[in-house]
Amino acid sequence: MATEDDKLQLFESTVFKPEVERRKNDSLMVLLMQEVHAKIEAMDRRLTQHMTNETLVLAEEMALIYPEIVGLDANNKPSGIDYGRLSAILTAKVQEQQSVIDKLQEQMTKVMEMLKGSK
């Protein structure tokens, strides 16, 4: 026959032990999530720094070709690109290329007609 101590131990093992284990697992999960979060934040900082560096390099290069679209910082160094103005420049360049393509197609058509006529 079970004693009072046995009954108490059985009660504690069935009621409290699962709760203690659950809380232990919850604590481990929180620690793991904090570690993962810290790693993600570190990666995000590195990526942001890399993107900032890439943007500055691109701004420096664009300043040599199209200085009017590059913003400058307080030290008069390139700090960014005005993409709205860049879009206008790129659109104009595409239109120029299309004009060249159209002229080349006209010339090719004339040459093909001349070749057909010489046969």
Phi, psi and omega in degrees: 000140185283137178276174178297322178296319178298317180296318180295317179296319178296317179298313180297320182289331181271332184261308188273323183301313177300324179293318178297317179296318180297316180293324176297315178295320177299318180296318178296320179296319178297316179298317179297316180295323177295320179295315178297317180299317179297320179294319179296317178298319179296317178296320180297318178297317179296318180295317179299316178297317179298315181295322178297315178298316179297318179297318180294319178297315179298318179297320179296318180292318180294329180298332179287329185260311181231076183298337183290345180256003184255128175278150181243148177273187182298335179267012180064028177258146178303132182234348181179175183239136175275098186292336175296314178291324178297320179300319179296318179295315180296321178299316179298320180293321177296319178297320177298316179297321179296322177298316178297316179300316180299317179295318179296322178295320177297315179297319180296320178298317179297317179297318179297320178294321178295320179294320179294321181288336182278352181275000000 
